[in-house]
Amino acid sequence: MDATSATPSSDSSTAARYQRAVAFRALHEGPEPFVVANPWDAGSARILTGFGFPALATTGAGLAHSLGRPDGAGALSRAEVLDNARSIVEATHLPVTADLESGFGRTPQDVADTIRAAAAIGLVGASIEDSTGREQDPLRPLSEAVERVAAAVEAAEQLDFPFTVTARAENFFSNRPDLDDTITRLKAYQEAGAHVLYAPALPDAEAIRAVCSSLTRPVNVLMGGALNLSVADLGALGVRRISTGSALSRAALGALMGAAREITESGTFTFGAQALPYADANALLTPPHGPHSGLGGSHPSST
């Protein structure tokens, strides 16, 4: 449904969700690209909220790593992903979209059920990817992938707020670096109604330009790795949304490893000078108006 055609419920939390959903959809139509940061738990969500990001997105890899698991097919259950997403939604007043992998189910109806469950916990968007999790055939046949995207869109459009569906072409994440097939898939997902298109791990600026110029709907690009492009650079290529994926959670793991290495190899503790002060951590993680104020309250200070 169109973002202007739905009407919010009189219930305050439902109205707040509606407002976040409209705001999130509108971000994709602004004059400049925006960055959606990826927290991996409630604490990182609350901290990132204080830095002025307009929206947040969950990260499957970040969640898997926080649970002591490698990222990959089947690493997380739908319940685990949605429980984590709920904690993030409750920690922020910002719109939150979720990484829902391939929809957690064999059939398009399963994907639709996952979208409805995501909406019920306060999410205002989600991504659905076309990977299978199987090493020998990592990508779903196009017709099957399109059916799943279409089911996600149909479920979203039956909601009473504008839930944003992002369709992901996983070629470059699945060791199938075929740009032509990536674009073919994204065009098909666009025709199926996806509101945003996303091909993670595109290798360079020219590939990003080719994807953006081939589509009429907003494109999300993953940053935080070896691709050295700024927000302004990406905007010039046609990108509308930029996500950090698991980069922020891996940056935190990198800091942890550096501290542990210093202790075990040098017997020193200089890493503590770079640690967030205890009082600042408490201040950042104190809800402004109680434990569930993230649904509508102001964001915490970033100092």
C-alpha positions as CSV (number, residue, x, y, z in Angstrom):
1,M,0.0,0.0,0.0
2,D,1.1,3.6,-0.5
3,A,2.5,5.3,2.6
4,T,-0.1,8.0,2.4
5,S,-3.1,5.7,2.1
6,A,-3.1,3.9,5.5
7,T,-4.3,5.4,8.7
8,P,-2.7,4.8,12.1
9,S,-4.5,3.1,15.0
10,S,-5.6,5.3,17.9
11,D,-3.4,3.1,20.2
12,S,-0.3,5.2,21.0
13,S,2.3,2.4,20.3
14,T,0.6,1.5,17.0
15,A,0.5,5.2,16.1
16,A,4.2,5.5,16.9
17,R,5.0,2.5,14.8
18,Y,3.0,4.0,11.9
19,Q,5.0,7.3,12.2
20,R,8.3,5.4,12.2
21,A,7.3,3.4,9.2
22,V,6.3,6.5,7.2
23,A,9.6,8.2,8.2
24,F,11.6,5.2,7.2
25,R,9.9,5.0,3.8
26,A,10.4,8.7,3.3
27,L,14.2,8.5,4.0
28,H,14.5,6.5,0.7
29,E,13.0,9.4,-1.2
30,G,15.2,12.2,0.2
31,P,17.8,14.3,-1.7
32,E,20.8,12.5,-0.1
33,P,21.6,8.9,0.7
34,F,21.3,7.9,4.4
35,V,23.2,5.5,6.6
36,V,21.3,2.8,8.5
37,A,23.6,1.5,11.3
38,N,23.5,-2.1,12.3
39,P,23.4,-2.8,16.1
40,W,23.6,-6.4,17.3
41,D,21.8,-6.0,20.6
42,A,19.8,-3.6,22.7
43,G,22.9,-1.9,24.2
44,S,24.5,-1.2,20.9
45,A,21.2,0.0,19.5
46,R,20.8,2.5,22.4
47,I,24.4,3.8,21.8
48,L,23.9,4.1,18.1
49,T,20.7,5.9,18.5
50,G,22.6,8.8,20.2
51,F,24.7,9.5,17.2
52,G,22.1,10.8,14.9
53,F,21.5,7.9,12.6
54,P,17.9,8.2,11.1
55,A,17.3,4.4,11.3
56,L,18.7,1.1,12.5
57,A,18.9,-2.4,11.0
58,T,19.6,-5.7,12.7
59,T,22.5,-7.9,11.6
60,G,22.3,-11.6,11.4
61,A,26.1,-12.1,11.5
62,G,26.4,-9.7,14.4
63,L,23.7,-11.7,16.3
64,A,25.3,-15.1,15.5
65,H,28.7,-13.9,16.7
66,S,27.3,-12.5,19.9
67,L,25.7,-16.0,20.5
68,G,29.1,-17.7,20.0
69,R,28.3,-19.0,16.5
70,P,29.7,-18.5,13.1
71,D,27.4,-16.8,10.6
72,G,25.9,-19.0,8.0
73,A,22.8,-20.9,6.9
74,G,20.8,-22.2,9.8
75,A,22.9,-20.4,12.4
76,L,19.9,-18.6,13.8
77,S,16.2,-19.5,14.2
78,R,13.4,-17.2,13.4
79,A,12.5,-17.0,17.0
80,E,16.1,-15.9,17.9
81,V,16.2,-13.3,15.1
82,L,12.8,-11.8,16.1
83,D,13.6,-11.8,19.8
84,N,16.8,-9.9,19.1
85,A,14.9,-7.5,16.8
86,R,12.3,-6.9,19.5
87,S,15.0,-6.0,22.0
88,I,16.5,-3.5,19.5
89,V,13.1,-2.0,18.7
90,E,12.4,-1.5,22.4
91,A,15.8,0.2,22.9
92,T,15.3,3.0,20.4
93,H,12.8,5.5,19.1
94,L,14.2,5.1,15.6
95,P,12.7,3.0,12.7
96,V,14.2,-0.5,12.7
97,T,14.4,-2.8,9.7
98,A,15.5,-6.4,10.1
99,D,17.8,-9.0,8.4
100,L,15.3,-11.9,8.0
101,E,17.7,-14.0,5.9
102,S,15.7,-15.9,3.3
103,G,12.4,-15.7,5.2
104,F,12.7,-18.7,7.5
105,G,10.7,-21.3,5.7
106,R,10.4,-23.5,2.6
107,T,7.3,-21.8,1.0
108,P,6.3,-18.3,0.1
109,Q,3.6,-18.6,2.7
110,D,6.3,-19.1,5.3
111,V,8.0,-15.9,4.2
112,A,4.6,-14.1,4.4
113,D,4.2,-15.4,8.0
114,T,7.7,-14.2,8.9
115,I,6.9,-10.7,7.6
116,R,3.7,-10.6,9.6
117,A,5.6,-11.7,12.7
118,A,8.2,-9.0,12.1
119,A,5.6,-6.3,11.9
120,A,3.9,-7.5,15.1
121,I,7.0,-6.8,17.2
122,G,7.4,-3.2,15.9
123,L,9.7,-3.6,12.9
124,V,8.9,-1.3,10.0
125,G,10.9,-3.1,7.4
126,A,12.9,-6.3,6.6
127,S,15.1,-7.8,3.9
128,I,14.6,-11.1,2.3
129,E,17.5,-12.8,0.4
130,D,17.5,-15.3,-2.4
131,S,20.2,-17.7,-0.9
132,T,19.5,-21.3,-0.2
133,G,22.2,-22.0,2.4
134,R,23.4,-25.0,0.2
135,E,27.0,-25.0,-0.9
136,Q,26.4,-26.6,-4.3
137,D,23.4,-24.4,-5.3
138,P,23.6,-21.3,-3.1
139,L,21.1,-19.2,-5.0
140,R,17.4,-20.0,-5.5
141,P,16.0,-20.4,-9.0
142,L,14.8,-17.0,-10.1
143,S,11.2,-17.9,-10.3
144,E,11.2,-19.4,-6.8
145,A,13.0,-16.3,-5.4
146,V,10.5,-14.0,-7.1
147,E,7.6,-15.9,-5.6
148,R,9.1,-15.4,-2.1
149,V,9.6,-11.7,-2.6
150,A,6.1,-11.3,-4.0
151,A,4.7,-13.1,-0.9
152,A,6.7,-10.8,1.4
153,V,5.4,-7.7,-0.4
154,E,1.8,-9.0,-0.4
155,A,2.0,-9.6,3.4
156,A,3.5,-6.2,3.9
157,E,0.8,-4.4,1.9
158,Q,-1.9,-6.1,4.0
159,L,-0.6,-4.3,7.1
160,D,-2.0,-1.1,8.4
161,F,1.3,0.7,8.0
162,P,3.9,1.0,5.2
163,F,6.2,-1.9,5.9
164,T,9.3,-1.6,3.6
165,V,10.4,-4.9,2.0
166,T,14.1,-5.0,0.8
167,A,14.9,-7.8,-1.7
168,R,18.5,-9.1,-1.7
169,A,20.4,-10.7,-4.6
170,E,23.1,-12.7,-2.9
171,N,25.4,-13.5,-5.9
172,F,28.5,-11.8,-4.6
173,F,28.0,-13.1,-1.1
174,S,27.5,-16.6,-2.5
175,N,30.7,-16.9,-4.6
176,R,28.6,-16.3,-7.8
177,P,30.1,-13.0,-8.8
178,D,27.9,-12.5,-11.9
179,L,26.9,-8.9,-12.2
180,D,24.5,-9.5,-15.1
181,D,22.6,-12.1,-13.2
182,T,22.6,-9.9,-10.1
183,I,20.9,-7.1,-12.1
184,T,18.5,-9.6,-13.7
185,R,17.5,-10.8,-10.3
186,L,17.1,-7.3,-8.8
187,K,14.9,-6.2,-11.8
188,A,12.7,-9.2,-11.2
189,Y,12.4,-8.4,-7.5
190,Q,11.5,-4.8,-8.4
191,E,8.8,-6.1,-10.7
192,A,7.5,-8.3,-7.8
193,G,7.0,-5.1,-5.8
194,A,10.1,-4.9,-3.5
195,H,10.4,-1.4,-2.2
196,V,14.2,-1.4,-1.9
197,L,16.8,-3.5,-3.8
198,Y,20.1,-4.8,-2.3
199,A,23.1,-6.7,-3.7
200,P,25.6,-7.0,-0.8
201,A,29.4,-7.2,-1.5
202,L,29.4,-5.5,-4.9
203,P,33.1,-5.2,-5.8
204,D,33.6,-1.7,-7.0
205,A,32.1,1.7,-7.9
206,E,31.3,0.7,-11.5
207,A,29.3,-2.4,-10.3
208,I,27.3,-0.2,-7.9
209,R,26.7,2.4,-10.7
210,A,25.5,-0.4,-13.0
211,V,23.1,-1.7,-10.4
212,C,21.7,1.7,-9.5
213,S,21.3,2.8,-13.2
214,S,19.4,-0.4,-14.0
215,L,16.7,0.0,-11.4
216,T,14.0,2.6,-10.7
217,R,13.6,1.9,-7.0
218,P,16.0,2.7,-4.2
219,V,19.2,0.7,-3.8
220,N,20.9,-0.2,-0.6
221,V,24.7,-0.8,-0.6
222,L,26.7,-2.6,2.1
223,M,29.8,-0.7,3.4
224,G,32.4,-1.2,6.1
225,G,34.7,-3.5,4.2
226,A,37.5,-3.0,1.7
227,L,35.3,-0.8,-0.6
228,N,36.6,2.6,0.1
229,L,33.8,4.9,-0.8
230,S,32.2,7.8,1.2
231,V,28.5,8.6,1.6
232,A,29.0,11.4,-1.0
233,D,30.7,9.0,-3.4
234,L,27.8,6.5,-3.1
235,G,25.2,9.2,-3.5
236,A,26.9,10.2,-6.8
237,L,26.6,6.6,-8.0
238,G,22.9,6.5,-7.3
239,V,22.7,4.8,-3.9
240,R,19.9,5.8,-1.6
241,R,20.6,3.7,1.5
242,I,23.9,2.5,3.0
243,S,24.1,-0.2,5.7
244,T,27.1,-1.3,7.8
245,G,26.1,-5.0,8.1
246,S,28.2,-6.7,10.7
247,A,31.1,-4.2,10.4
248,L,30.3,-2.4,13.7
249,S,30.0,-5.7,15.6
250,R,33.2,-7.0,14.1
251,A,34.9,-3.7,15.0
252,A,33.9,-4.3,18.6
253,L,35.3,-7.9,18.4
254,G,38.5,-6.4,17.0
255,A,38.9,-4.1,19.9
256,L,38.3,-7.0,22.3
257,M,40.9,-9.1,20.6
258,G,43.4,-6.3,20.7
259,A,42.9,-5.9,24.4
260,A,43.2,-9.6,25.1
261,R,46.3,-9.9,22.9
262,E,47.9,-7.0,24.8
263,I,47.2,-8.6,28.2
264,T,48.4,-12.1,27.2
265,E,51.4,-11.1,25.1
266,S,52.7,-8.0,26.9
267,G,51.2,-8.2,30.4
268,T,50.1,-4.6,30.1
269,F,46.7,-2.9,30.1
270,T,47.1,0.3,28.1
271,F,43.9,-0.6,26.1
272,G,41.9,0.7,29.1
273,A,42.7,4.2,28.0
274,Q,40.6,3.7,24.9
275,A,37.7,2.0,26.8
276,L,34.4,3.8,27.2
277,P,34.5,5.2,30.8
278,Y,32.2,3.4,33.2
279,A,30.1,6.4,34.0
280,D,29.7,7.2,30.3
281,A,28.6,3.7,29.6
282,N,26.0,3.9,32.3
283,A,24.8,7.2,31.0
284,L,24.5,6.0,27.4
285,L,22.6,2.9,28.4
286,T,20.1,4.6,30.8
287,P,16.7,4.9,29.2
288,P,15.5,8.6,29.2
289,H,12.1,7.7,30.6
290,G,12.1,4.1,31.7
291,P,13.1,0.7,30.2
292,H,10.7,0.8,27.3
293,S,10.8,4.5,26.3
294,G,12.7,3.7,23.1
295,L,9.3,3.3,21.4
296,G,8.8,7.0,21.4
297,G,11.1,8.8,23.7
298,S,14.1,10.9,23.0
299,H,17.5,9.4,22.2
300,P,20.2,9.2,24.8
301,S,23.1,11.6,24.9
302,S,26.1,10.6,22.8
303,T,28.6,12.2,25.1
